[in-house]
Amino acid sequence: MASIKIKFRPSTVEGKAGSIYFQLTHQHVTKTHKTSYKIYPDEWDERTKHIIFPPSRPERHDLLRSYRKKLKKDLLRVSECLAYLNRKNTPFSAEEFINLCKKRLSTNTLTTLMNPIIDQMKKQGRVRTGETYLCALQSFMRFRKGEEIILDEINQDTIKSYETYLKQEQLSLNTISFYMRILRAAYNKAVENELTAQRYPFRHVYTGIEKTIKRAVPIQTIKEIKGAKIPSQSALDYARNMFLFSFYTRGMSFIDMAYLKKRDLQFGILTYRRKKTGQMLSIKWEKCMQDILDQYPANPTEYLLPIILSSTTDARKQYRNAQTLVNRKLKNLSSLVQSPYPLSMYVARHSWASIAKSKNIPISIISEGMGHDSETTTQIYLASLNTTVIDQANLLILNEL
């Protein structure tokens, strides 16, 4: 039977702080793991195995309190290591025990787990995904008021409390689910790497996808947007052009538009790889697309559209600034054309899918045209886009009353 004890070893140098360490014993073999907590002999109670606060050094009391708190969490982690090995129901050595403890004690918090994942995503060019992981981590740390959480403390109660916090912040169910799914993916990675035991902490929180409100406008609204009298070269005109370009190109996302390169347009075919899925798409270059491009001076950079215009300024910052401007101006455009729904770049994408569906274009074709990795994603897009037919059917029934 394995045992765990907390010990204190005084320094051999007089007047110098000693070390707190864990003593792990299994099958008559004893191993030790030294912590980074340095204390003096009069700050340790050998009988209770606790840090105490000597009146002679009040200036160290805050530090000693933090040591106490950290030591309690460390003991929880070490105990979890033992419980994990016992649950496996296979023989293990004292060496395996101490190695697992060292592993969990060195990479033990949600932050130390997620930061390397975020850095790796950025190195792989998955910058947007890395940003979403960072956003989820920052949200959870706000819930914790900045206090770190060790992986072994993440349980169903913790995650349920976090969900309650997000609801109190009036976040939508889809946003809550978004954060939960990211944290669950990170947690499962920790379980896979034996950094913590699987406690299924996300079992009782919402991780689904709720149908959203309709975000598509009819073809008539697209025509009104195109024909609206807007001052040429104005910010509103720019936003209108970016919206229409997205619609013309089967709902191309703004990030993909921003990173289109001049070399992507060859022999009348625009070819690009989606940032989100990595899927390669090809679009026939039509006159309406060229008409938008002709309204602007040739881009001095390698990029095709007038979004990233400087090679000396961070490209991603330029893209995000342009996206913010466009979405802000599209709200003004909504009022101008009396759109039934607020306009955004996302509306252009949804509208193309909705109008394609209304033309009886097969779901498989719409899915391929939008660069979805499955028809299921397209079905989610289309599920709540157009209720007109249902409403008309309901009216026919009501007219019989």
KOLVO-239518 format. One line per 4 residues: number of its first residue (from 1); their letters; for each residue x, y, z of C-alpha. Coordinates in nm, 4 decimals, decimal comma. Layout:
N
NUM	A	X Y Z  ...
! end
This chain:
401
1	MASI	0,0000 0,0000 0,0000  0,1447 0,3366 -0,1006  0,1641 0,6223 0,1474  0,2228 0,9951 0,1192
5	KIKF	0,3795 1,2181 0,3832  0,4814 1,5840 0,3912  0,8225 1,6390 0,5454  1,0559 1,9275 0,6289
9	RPST	1,4315 1,9100 0,5855  1,6297 2,1888 0,7599  1,9216 2,3439 0,5765  2,2689 2,2282 0,6679
13	VEGK	2,3727 2,5944 0,6596  2,2868 2,7768 0,9784  2,0366 3,0601 0,9358  1,9278 2,9411 0,5893
17	AGSI	1,5747 2,8207 0,5032  1,5146 2,4503 0,4598  1,2913 2,2599 0,2139  0,9487 2,1000 0,2268
21	YFQL	0,9242 1,7716 0,0382  0,6887 1,4802 -0,0232  0,7886 1,1344 0,0924  0,6262 0,8638 -0,1189
25	THQH	0,6506 0,5034 -0,0053  0,5321 0,2000 -0,1978  0,6265 -0,1680 -0,1650  0,8914 -0,0813 0,0968
29	VTKT	1,0579 0,1604 -0,1457  1,0739 0,5282 -0,0463  1,1108 0,8140 -0,2916  1,1094 1,1896 -0,2308
33	HKTS	0,9981 1,4911 -0,4310  1,1272 1,8301 -0,3181  0,8984 2,1320 -0,3488  1,0063 2,4914 -0,4091
37	YKIY	0,8765 2,6067 -0,0694  1,1561 2,7327 0,1542  1,0854 2,7833 0,5255  1,2740 2,8151 0,8536
41	PDEW	1,2600 2,5507 1,1304  1,0370 2,7663 1,3548  0,7846 2,7940 1,0672  0,7165 2,4191 1,0697
45	DERT	0,5153 2,2131 1,3205  0,6598 1,8626 1,3105  0,3670 1,7130 1,5017  0,0889 1,8394 1,2740
49	KHII	0,3041 1,8558 0,9577  0,1811 2,2095 0,8956  0,3375 2,5472 0,8240  0,2941 2,7838 1,1183
53	FPPS	0,3328 3,1608 1,1596  0,6005 3,2589 1,4149  0,5418 3,6030 1,5750  0,9103 3,6820 1,5229
57	RPER	0,8698 3,7079 1,1415  0,5374 3,8806 1,0636  0,6718 4,0016 0,7283  0,6726 3,6372 0,6054
61	HDLL	0,3168 3,5524 0,7102  0,1588 3,6325 0,3705  0,4201 3,4181 0,1965  0,3646 3,1341 0,4432
65	RSYR	-0,0115 3,1513 0,3866  0,0429 3,1184 0,0126  0,2757 2,8207 0,0767  0,0039 2,6579 0,2877
69	KKLK	-0,2526 2,7033 0,0137  -0,0212 2,5721 -0,2591  0,0890 2,2789 -0,0450  -0,2741 2,1791 0,0067
73	KDLL	-0,3270 2,1741 -0,3704  -0,0033 1,9817 -0,4224  -0,1177 1,7201 -0,1718  -0,4448 1,6882 -0,3639
77	RVSE	-0,2529 1,6289 -0,6866  -0,0254 1,3680 -0,5310  -0,3262 1,1927 -0,3771  -0,4957 1,1963 -0,7182
81	CLAY	-0,1865 1,0336 -0,8692  -0,2158 0,7501 -0,6184  -0,5915 0,7164 -0,6786  -0,5332 0,7113 -1,0554
85	LNRK	-0,2746 0,4317 -1,0297  -0,5007 0,2338 -0,7971  -0,7954 0,2679 -1,0389  -0,5867 0,1191 -1,3188
89	NTPF	-0,5760 -0,1977 -1,1059  -0,2336 -0,2942 -1,2394  0,0912 -0,3229 -1,0427  0,3033 -0,0073 -1,0294
93	SAEE	0,6424 0,0701 -0,8813  0,7480 0,3515 -0,6504  0,9408 0,4931 -0,9482  0,6241 0,5089 -1,1599
97	FINL	0,4437 0,6713 -0,8687  0,7031 0,9464 -0,8230  0,7348 1,0074 -1,1990  0,3598 1,0566 -1,2356
101	CKKR	0,3587 1,2908 -0,9351  0,6432 1,4983 -1,0808  0,4605 1,5177 -1,4135  0,1388 1,6424 -1,2583
105	LSTN	0,3099 1,8804 -1,0193  0,5046 2,0477 -1,3009  0,2158 2,0870 -1,5506  -0,0752 2,1178 -1,3205
109	TLTT	-0,2958 2,4179 -1,3941  -0,5427 2,5021 -1,6680  -0,3216 2,7922 -1,7796  -0,0034 2,5842 -1,8014
113	LMNP	-0,2047 2,3274 -1,9969  -0,3655 2,5661 -2,2468  -0,0865 2,8181 -2,3130  0,1362 2,5647 -2,4978
117	IIDQ	-0,1679 2,4486 -2,6985  -0,2405 2,8096 -2,7984  0,1256 2,8722 -2,8908  0,1355 2,5561 -3,1019
121	MKKQ	-0,1782 2,6599 -3,2899  -0,0241 2,9963 -3,3734  0,2942 2,8278 -3,4989  0,0802 2,6021 -3,7199
125	GRVR	-0,0890 2,9083 -3,8699  -0,4166 2,8366 -3,6891  -0,4136 3,1856 -3,5408  -0,7905 3,2284 -3,5213
129	TGET	-0,8338 2,8940 -3,3416  -0,5583 2,9904 -3,1005  -0,7397 3,3160 -3,0306  -1,0633 3,1310 -2,9515
133	YLCA	-0,8786 2,9049 -2,7063  -0,7247 3,2130 -2,5422  -1,0685 3,3767 -2,5255  -1,2141 3,0698 -2,3491
137	LQSF	-0,9227 3,0585 -2,1037  -0,9560 3,4291 -2,0249  -1,3301 3,3870 -1,9678  -1,2710 3,1020 -1,7230
141	MRFR	-1,0026 3,3018 -1,5399  -1,2467 3,5936 -1,5028  -1,4893 3,3484 -1,3450  -1,2080 3,2455 -1,1088
145	KGEE	-1,1229 3,6131 -1,0410  -0,7699 3,5436 -1,1606  -0,7084 3,2508 -0,9253  -0,5412 2,9551 -1,0934
149	IILD	-0,7090 2,6161 -1,0862  -0,5188 2,2885 -1,0854  -0,6429 2,0208 -1,3216  -0,7346 1,7850 -1,0389
153	EINQ	-0,9753 2,0489 -0,9035  -1,1788 2,0593 -1,2241  -1,4964 1,8658 -1,1522  -1,8678 1,8770 -1,2331
157	DTIK	-1,9404 2,1298 -0,9571  -1,6696 2,3680 -1,0846  -1,7879 2,3558 -1,4452  -2,1533 2,3848 -1,3474
161	SYET	-2,0686 2,6961 -1,1443  -1,8853 2,8350 -1,4469  -2,1933 2,7753 -1,6651  -2,4077 2,9610 -1,4095
165	YLKQ	-2,1591 3,2491 -1,4165  -2,1782 3,2691 -1,7976  -2,5583 3,2728 -1,7872  -2,5478 3,5545 -1,5316
169	EQLS	-2,3220 3,7408 -1,7764  -2,6120 3,7032 -2,0239  -2,4126 3,5116 -2,2816  -2,6060 3,3153 -2,5416
173	LNTI	-2,6321 2,9371 -2,5143  -2,4172 2,8988 -2,8255  -2,1416 3,1157 -2,6771  -2,1568 2,9174 -2,3516
177	SFYM	-2,1390 2,5934 -2,5490  -1,8469 2,7331 -2,7506  -1,6429 2,7987 -2,4344  -1,7375 2,4643 -2,2828
181	RILR	-1,6359 2,2665 -2,5907  -1,2964 2,4366 -2,6035  -1,2291 2,3727 -2,2338  -1,3501 2,0141 -2,2713
185	AAYN	-1,1081 1,9550 -2,5605  -0,8191 2,0927 -2,3515  -0,9242 1,8881 -2,0477  -0,9472 1,5673 -2,2526
189	KAVE	-0,5978 1,6343 -2,3830  -0,4757 1,6567 -2,0223  -0,6456 1,3238 -1,9459  -0,4864 1,1684 -2,2542
193	NELT	-0,1430 1,2851 -2,1354  -0,2108 1,1509 -1,7826  -0,1974 1,4990 -1,6302  -0,5272 1,4363 -1,4515
197	AQRY	-0,7917 1,1685 -1,4092  -1,1092 1,1652 -1,6202  -1,3936 1,2990 -1,4034  -1,6294 1,3927 -1,6907
201	PFRH	-1,6751 1,7476 -1,5561  -1,8649 1,8649 -1,8669  -2,1316 1,5940 -1,8469  -2,4084 1,8179 -1,7110
205	VYTG	-2,3437 2,1471 -1,8917  -2,4682 2,2596 -2,2331  -2,2333 2,1716 -2,5194  -2,4829 2,1578 -2,8060
209	IEKT	-2,5681 2,4014 -3,0848  -2,8882 2,5996 -3,0482  -3,0757 2,7184 -3,3527  -2,9989 3,0855 -3,3979
213	IKRA	-3,2278 3,3594 -3,5218  -3,2586 3,4012 -3,8951  -2,9479 3,5709 -4,0353  -3,0264 3,5636 -4,4065
217	VPIQ	-3,1897 3,8303 -4,6216  -3,3912 3,7653 -4,9400  -3,2623 3,8295 -5,2909  -3,4677 4,1498 -5,3072
221	TIKE	-3,2668 4,2941 -5,0156  -2,9419 4,1991 -5,1913  -3,0652 4,3895 -5,4981  -3,1483 4,6926 -5,2820
225	IKGA	-2,8033 4,6808 -5,1224  -2,6433 4,6692 -5,4666  -2,8567 4,9573 -5,6010  -2,8423 5,1827 -5,2926
229	KIPS	-2,7285 5,5407 -5,3618  -2,4120 5,5661 -5,1535  -2,1278 5,8194 -5,1969  -1,8506 5,6586 -5,3960
233	QSAL	-1,5288 5,5736 -5,2068  -1,7002 5,6292 -4,8692  -1,6609 5,3865 -4,5790  -2,0247 5,2842 -4,6289
237	DYAR	-1,9591 5,2137 -4,9965  -1,6533 5,0066 -4,8980  -1,8635 4,8028 -4,6533  -2,1298 4,7486 -4,9197
241	NMFL	-1,8676 4,6283 -5,1675  -1,7115 4,3834 -4,9194  -2,0589 4,2458 -4,8377  -2,1438 4,2010 -5,2054
245	FSFY	-1,8062 4,0443 -5,2849  -1,8694 3,7855 -5,0134  -2,2136 3,7134 -5,1564  -2,0789 3,6938 -5,5134
249	TRGM	-1,8166 3,4404 -5,4031  -2,0650 3,1981 -5,2428  -2,0441 3,3517 -4,8987  -1,6670 3,3754 -4,8679
253	SFID	-1,5689 3,4611 -4,5094  -1,4027 3,7957 -4,4450  -1,0753 3,6408 -4,3270  -1,0493 3,4421 -4,6513
257	MAYL	-1,1261 3,7572 -4,8504  -0,8541 3,9483 -4,6635  -0,5857 3,6901 -4,7354  -0,6676 3,6351 -5,1035
261	KKRD	-0,3480 3,6892 -5,3026  -0,3117 3,8220 -5,6530  -0,1642 3,4912 -5,7641  -0,4846 3,3156 -5,6472
265	LQFG	-0,6626 3,4639 -5,9515  -0,5424 3,2968 -6,2707  -0,7101 3,2261 -6,6051  -1,0456 3,3495 -6,4787
269	ILTY	-1,0495 3,1175 -6,1762  -1,0117 3,2313 -5,8147  -0,8576 2,9521 -5,6048  -0,8065 2,9745 -5,2304
273	RRKK	-0,7780 2,7585 -4,9195  -1,0270 2,8204 -4,6379  -0,8577 2,9367 -4,3196  -1,1110 2,7548 -4,1025
277	TGQM	-1,1058 2,4083 -4,2583  -0,8076 2,4089 -4,4938  -1,0365 2,3077 -4,7811  -0,9350 2,4226 -5,1299
281	LSIK	-1,2078 2,6034 -5,3259  -1,2258 2,7345 -5,6811  -1,4648 3,0050 -5,8031  -1,5185 3,1310 -6,1555
285	WEKC	-1,4240 3,4988 -6,1684  -1,7323 3,6930 -6,2757  -1,7714 4,0510 -6,4031  -1,9463 4,1629 -6,0821
289	MQDI	-1,6369 4,0618 -5,8834  -1,4056 4,2486 -6,1191  -1,6318 4,5560 -6,1019  -1,5701 4,5780 -5,7276
293	LDQY	-1,1952 4,5351 -5,7699  -1,1865 4,8068 -6,0397  -1,3219 5,0650 -5,7938  -0,9948 5,0665 -5,6001
297	PANP	-0,6302 5,1382 -5,6861  -0,4111 4,8320 -5,7323  -0,3137 4,6925 -5,3931  0,0594 4,7662 -5,3332
301	TEYL	0,0942 4,4383 -5,1410  0,0653 4,0779 -5,2585  -0,3012 4,0710 -5,1546  -0,5881 4,1018 -5,4004
305	LPII	-0,8566 4,3033 -5,2194  -0,8210 4,6454 -5,0505  -0,8143 4,5039 -4,6977  -0,4470 4,4396 -4,6146
309	LSST	-0,2766 4,7393 -4,7742  0,0606 4,7664 -4,6002  0,3481 4,5207 -4,5919  0,5042 4,6973 -4,2919
313	TDAR	0,2014 4,6737 -4,0587  0,0808 4,3495 -3,9012  -0,1485 4,1849 -4,1581  -0,3816 4,0323 -3,9024
317	KQYR	-0,4284 4,3667 -3,7283  -0,5216 4,5270 -4,0625  -0,7717 4,2486 -4,1342  -0,9366 4,2784 -3,7922
321	NAQT	-0,9569 4,6584 -3,8116  -1,1167 4,6346 -4,1557  -1,3626 4,3710 -4,0346  -1,4677 4,5907 -3,7422
325	LVNR	-1,5171 4,8897 -3,9733  -1,7169 4,6902 -4,2264  -1,9500 4,5311 -3,9708  -2,0076 4,8693 -3,8055
329	KLKN	-2,0961 5,0349 -4,1373  -2,3177 4,7438 -4,2387  -2,5410 4,8262 -3,9434  -2,5910 5,1709 -4,1002
333	LSSL	-2,6567 5,0061 -4,4351  -2,9280 4,7920 -4,2699  -3,1279 5,1058 -4,1936  -3,0646 5,2567 -4,5353
337	VQSP	-3,2103 4,9605 -4,7262  -3,4599 4,8769 -4,4505  -3,3233 4,5256 -4,4203  -3,5526 4,2883 -4,2279
341	YPLS	-3,2463 4,1734 -4,0290  -2,9254 4,3513 -3,9168  -2,6531 4,3159 -4,1790  -2,3083 4,1740 -4,1126
345	MYVA	-2,0501 3,9874 -4,3175  -2,1943 3,6670 -4,1771  -2,5352 3,7592 -4,3223  -2,3826 3,7581 -4,6719
349	RHSW	-2,2744 3,3971 -4,6213  -2,6074 3,2873 -4,4768  -2,7981 3,4718 -4,7482  -2,6158 3,2932 -5,0284
353	ASIA	-2,7004 2,9579 -4,8690  -3,0638 3,0532 -4,8093  -3,1188 3,1882 -5,1619  -2,9476 2,8833 -5,3116
357	KSKN	-3,1858 2,6633 -5,1151  -3,4839 2,8647 -5,2376  -3,3682 2,7919 -5,5956  -3,3896 2,4178 -5,5163
361	IPIS	-3,0136 2,3748 -5,5414  -2,9242 2,0420 -5,3706  -2,7776 2,0590 -5,0189  -2,4682 1,8731 -5,1422
365	IISE	-2,3963 2,1493 -5,3964  -2,4555 2,4274 -5,1419  -2,2263 2,2478 -4,8961  -1,9483 2,2143 -5,1521
369	GMGH	-1,9935 2,5722 -5,2689  -1,9565 2,7076 -4,9146  -1,6582 2,4882 -4,8336  -1,8282 2,3030 -4,5495
373	DSET	-1,6542 1,9856 -4,4368  -1,9892 1,8042 -4,4122  -2,3503 1,8441 -4,5205  -2,4468 1,8387 -4,1513
377	TTQI	-2,2876 2,1818 -4,1101  -2,4845 2,3097 -4,4086  -2,8055 2,1674 -4,2647  -2,7405 2,3615 -3,9416
381	YLAS	-2,6948 2,6764 -4,1527  -3,0190 2,6232 -4,3379  -3,2328 2,4848 -4,0546  -3,3525 2,8244 -3,9287
385	LNTT	-3,2926 3,0416 -4,2319  -3,6281 3,0544 -4,4039  -3,9635 2,9958 -4,2389  -4,1664 3,1738 -4,5092
389	VIDQ	-4,3063 2,8521 -4,6569  -4,4107 2,7288 -4,3121  -4,5713 3,0656 -4,2333  -4,7675 3,0557 -4,5603
393	ANLL	-4,8853 2,7029 -4,4815  -4,9992 2,8173 -4,1382  -5,1886 3,1098 -4,2932  -5,3768 2,8728 -4,5247
397	ILNE	-5,4904 2,6741 -4,2215  -5,5885 2,9837 -4,0245  -5,7893 3,1198 -4,3182  -6,0126 2,8135 -4,2931
401	L	-6,1270 2,9220 -3,9445
! end
